[in-house]
Amino acid sequence: MPLACKLCIATKGLKGSEIGSLPNTYEELFEHVEREHHVPIVREGETAAEAYDRLLLKYPEARDPKTCKCPACTAARARRAAEAT
């Protein structure tokens, strides 16, 4: 059964045509969340610090608030853009 990303649904919605491209396993969903949203997922036997370090090694763009795609950085950029107008 396909698993939907709640972050994607909240930010851009979900079209019926996209259901076929949804992850089918939790591991695929976890990879999606890390890749697309830069949110570290703590795997079994791993600490939160280790998960964060692994995320930064795999996705170095997550280090820079200008390119990070996590919800906090995305919201901060939107807030700054709104204040600038």
MIDRENZA-222445 format. One record per residue: residue in one letter; y, z, x of N, C-alpha, C, O in turn. Coordinates in steps of 0.1 Angstrom, whole numbers. Each point is the difference from the previous one (the first is absolute). Last residue first. Layout:
("A"; (Y; Z; X); (Y; Z; X); (Y; Z; X); (Y; Z; X))
...
This chain:
("T"; (426; 14; 90); (6; -9; -9); (11; 7; -9); (6; -7; -8))
("A"; (-34; 29; 41); (8; -9; 7); (8; -10; -10); (9; -6; 4))
("E"; (-42; 38; -18); (12; 7; 4); (10; -9; 6); (12; 2; 0))
("A"; (-55; -18; -11); (8; 3; -13); (13; 7; 4); (11; -3; -6))
("A"; (-41; -5; 41); (5; -13; -5); (9; 2; -13); (10; -6; -1))
("R"; (-33; 44; 19); (11; -5; 9); (6; -13; -5); (12; -1; 1))
("R"; (-50; 17; -24); (11; 9; -2); (12; -4; 8); (12; 0; -4))
("A"; (-52; -23; 11); (6; -4; -13); (12; 9; -3); (10; -5; -5))
("R"; (-35; 15; 43); (7; -13; 2); (6; -4; -13); (12; -5; 0))
("A"; (-38; 44; -2); (12; 2; 8); (8; -13; 2); (12; 0; 0))
("A"; (-54; -2; -22); (10; 6; -8); (13; 2; 7); (11; -2; -5))
("T"; (-48; -14; 29); (5; -10; -9); (11; 5; -9); (10; -6; -2))
("C"; (-32; 36; 31); (9; -9; 8); (6; -11; -10); (11; -3; 1))
("A"; (-43; 34; -19); (13; 7; 4); (9; -9; 7); (12; 0; -3))
("P"; (-55; -17; -11); (9; 2; -11); (13; 7; 4); (11; -3; -5))
("C"; (-36; -27; 41); (-4; 11; -7); (11; 3; -11); (11; -4; 1))
("K"; (-13; -31; 34); (-1; -4; -14); (-4; 13; -8); (-4; -2; -12))
("C"; (32; -12; 61); (-10; 8; -6); (-1; -3; -15); (11; -1; -7))
("T"; (23; -15; 38); (-12; -9; -3); (-11; 7; -7); (-10; -6; -5))
("K"; (51; 28; 19); (5; -13; -5); (-11; -9; -4); (2; -9; -8))
("P"; (-10; 52; 29); (4; 1; -14); (5; -13; -6); (0; -2; -13))
("D"; (-36; 8; 53); (14; -3; -2); (4; 0; -15); (-6; -7; -8))
("R"; (-39; 14; 24); (8; 10; 8); (15; -2; -3); (8; 9; 1))
("A"; (-44; -38; -18); (3; 12; -9); (8; 11; 8); (5; 9; -6))
("E"; (-21; -50; 26); (12; -2; -8); (3; 12; -9); (12; 1; -4))
("P"; (-53; -5; 29); (11; 5; 8); (14; -1; -7); (9; 7; 2))
("Y"; (-62; -6; -16); (12; -6; -5); (13; 5; 6); (6; 9; -6))
("K"; (-49; 5; 22); (-4; -12; -7); (12; -8; -5); (0; -12; 0))
("L"; (7; 54; 21); (-6; -9; 9); (-4; -13; -6); (2; -11; 6))
("L"; (15; 45; -34); (11; -5; 9); (-6; -9; 11); (7; -10; 5))
("L"; (-37; 31; -35); (8; -9; -7); (11; -7; 9); (2; -12; 0))
("R"; (-29; 47; 17); (-8; -12; -1); (8; -11; -7); (0; -12; 3))
("D"; (19; 55; 0); (0; -7; 14); (-8; -13; -1); (4; -10; 6))
("Y"; (-4; 37; -45); (14; -5; 3); (0; -8; 13); (6; -11; 1))
("A"; (-45; 34; -12); (2; -12; -9); (13; -6; 2); (1; -12; 1))
("E"; (-10; 52; 22); (-8; -11; 6); (1; -13; -9); (1; -11; 5))
("A"; (20; 50; -20); (7; -4; 12); (-8; -12; 6); (6; -10; 5))
("A"; (-25; 32; -41); (11; -8; -5); (8; -5; 12); (4; -12; 0))
("T"; (-56; 21; 8); (12; 8; -4); (11; -9; -4); (0; -12; 2))
("E"; (-55; 3; -4); (12; -4; 7); (11; 10; -5); (1; 3; -12))
("G"; (-47; -9; -5); (-1; 5; 14); (13; -2; 8); (0; 1; 12))
("E"; (-4; -31; -54); (-9; 11; 2); (-1; 4; 15); (-1; -9; 9))
("R"; (46; -16; -23); (-14; -3; -2); (-8; 13; 3); (5; 10; 5))
("V"; (47; -21; -22); (-8; 9; 9); (-15; -3; -3); (-4; 2; -12))
("I"; (49; -34; 8); (-11; 6; -8); (-9; 8; 9); (-5; -6; 10))
("P"; (60; -13; -8); (-13; 3; 6); (-10; 6; -10); (4; 9; -8))
("V"; (36; -45; 0); (-3; 14; -4); (-14; 3; 6); (-10; -6; -3))
("H"; (37; -37; 2); (1; 8; 11); (-1; 15; -3); (7; 9; 5))
("H"; (-12; -51; -32); (9; 10; -4); (3; 10; 12); (8; 10; -2))
("E"; (-38; -49; 3); (11; -4; -8); (10; 10; -2); (12; -3; -3))
("R"; (-52; 12; 30); (6; -13; 4); (13; -3; -8); (10; -4; 6))
("E"; (-36; 43; -18); (6; 1; 14); (7; -12; 4); (11; 1; 6))
("V"; (-32; -2; -47); (11; 10; -1); (6; 2; 14); (12; 0; 1))
("H"; (-51; -28; -5); (12; -6; -6); (12; 9; 0); (11; -4; 4))
("E"; (-52; 21; 11); (5; -10; 10); (13; -7; -6); (10; -1; 7))
("F"; (-34; 29; -36); (6; 8; 11); (7; -9; 10); (11; 3; 5))
("L"; (-37; -23; -38); (12; 5; -6); (8; 8; 11); (12; -1; 1))
("E"; (-55; -15; 10); (10; -11; -1); (13; 5; -5); (11; -5; 4))
("E"; (-45; 37; -3); (4; -4; 13); (10; -11; 0); (10; 0; 8))
("Y"; (-30; 12; -48); (10; 10; 4); (5; -3; 14); (12; 1; 3))
("T"; (-31; -42; -31); (-5; 13; 5); (12; 9; 4); (11; -5; 2))
("N"; (-4; -39; -20); (-12; 4; -8); (-6; 13; 5); (-8; 6; -7))
("P"; (60; -32; 6); (-11; 6; 8); (-11; 4; -9); (2; 5; -12))
("L"; (29; -45; -6); (1; 15; 2); (-12; 4; 9); (-11; -6; 0))
("S"; (21; -39; -18); (3; 3; 14); (1; 15; 3); (3; 4; 11))
("G"; (-12; -23; -55); (-10; -4; 9); (2; 3; 14); (-9; 0; 8))
("I"; (42; 9; -42); (-11; 9; 0); (-11; -4; 9); (-7; 9; 6))
("E"; (50; -32; -17); (-2; 7; 13); (-12; 9; 0); (-4; 5; 11))
("S"; (20; -30; -50); (-5; -9; 10); (-3; 6; 14); (-7; -5; 8))
("G"; (28; 30; -44); (-14; -3; -3); (-7; -9; 11); (-11; 1; 3))
("K"; (53; 29; 11); (-2; -12; -9); (-15; -1; -2); (-8; 3; 9))
("L"; (43; 39; 5); (-13; -6; 3); (-3; -11; -11); (1; 2; -12))
("G"; (44; 27; 37); (-8; -2; -11); (-13; -7; 4); (-3; -2; 12))
("K"; (40; 19; 16); (0; -14; -4); (-8; -3; -11); (-1; -12; -4))
("T"; (8; 58; 22); (11; -8; 5); (1; -14; -5); (11; -6; -1))
("A"; (-46; 37; -13); (13; 7; -2); (12; -9; 5); (10; 0; -6))
("I"; (-55; -14; 14); (3; 0; -14); (14; 5; -3); (7; -5; -8))
("C"; (-23; 8; 52); (3; -13; -4); (4; -2; -14); (9; -6; -4))
("L"; (-23; 48; 19); (13; -3; 6); (4; -14; -4); (11; -3; -3))
("K"; (-54; 19; -9); (11; 5; -9); (13; -3; 6); (10; -1; -8))
("C"; (-56; -27; 14); (9; 8; 8); (12; 5; -9); (7; -9; -5))
("A"; (-60; -6; -10); (14; -4; 0); (8; 10; 8); (-2; 12; 0))
("L"; (-52; -30; -3); (9; 12; 1); (14; -5; 2); (3; -8; 8))
("P"; (-52; -15; -30); (12; 0; 9); (8; 12; -1); (1; 7; -11))
("M"; (-55; -10; 5); (12; 0; -8); (12; 0; 9); (1; 8; 9))
